[in-house]
Amino acid sequence: MTVRKRTALRLNAYALVSDAVEGGVKLGWQRAFKYTDDPSEEVFQDAVTRAVMENLDEVISWDRSG
């Protein structure tokens, strides 16, 4: 008979979120400049916001039940 010891898994939430935000900002920057050399502030903000939220969606399960 094998006795298994329980081990706890702890995730560093700050590191996960930080990586997702940093990656999203970089991706959003690239997207904002994809078709123009001078995106408007609105285009830039939208591209970065969308990319950050997409990356966060990869590491967070949102409770959308209300």
C-alpha positions in Angstrom: 0.0 0.0 0.0 1.3 3.4 -1.0 0.8 6.3 1.3 0.5 9.6 -0.6 1.2 12.8 1.2 -1.0 15.8 0.3 0.9 18.8 -1.0 -0.5 22.2 -1.5 -0.1 24.1 -4.7 0.2 27.8 -4.3 0.1 30.1 -7.3 1.6 33.6 -7.3 -1.4 35.5 -8.5 0.5 38.7 -8.7 3.0 37.2 -11.1 0.3 35.7 -13.2 -1.6 38.9 -13.5 1.5 41.0 -14.0 2.7 38.8 -16.8 -0.7 38.9 -18.5 -0.9 42.7 -18.2 2.7 43.2 -19.5 2.1 40.8 -22.4 -1.2 42.6 -23.2 0.4 46.0 -23.2 3.1 44.8 -25.6 0.5 43.1 -27.9 -1.8 46.2 -27.7 1.1 48.4 -28.7 1.8 46.2 -31.7 -1.8 46.2 -32.7 -2.2 49.9 -32.4 0.7 50.5 -34.8 -0.2 47.7 -37.2 -1.8 49.8 -39.9 -0.6 53.3 -39.0 2.5 55.0 -37.7 0.5 57.5 -35.7 -2.6 55.9 -34.1 -5.0 58.2 -32.3 -5.2 58.1 -28.5 -8.5 56.3 -28.7 -7.2 53.6 -31.1 -4.1 53.1 -28.9 -6.1 52.9 -25.7 -8.6 50.5 -27.2 -5.9 48.2 -28.6 -4.1 48.0 -25.3 -7.2 47.5 -23.2 -8.5 44.7 -25.5 -5.2 42.9 -25.5 -4.8 43.2 -21.7 -8.3 41.9 -21.1 -7.7 39.0 -23.6 -4.5 38.0 -21.7 -6.3 38.2 -18.4 -9.0 36.0 -19.7 -6.4 33.3 -20.2 -5.4 33.2 -16.5 -8.7 34.3 -14.7 -12.1 32.6 -14.7 -14.5 35.5 -14.3 -17.7 34.9 -12.3 -20.3 36.2 -14.8 -23.4 35.0 -12.9 -24.1 38.4 -11.6 
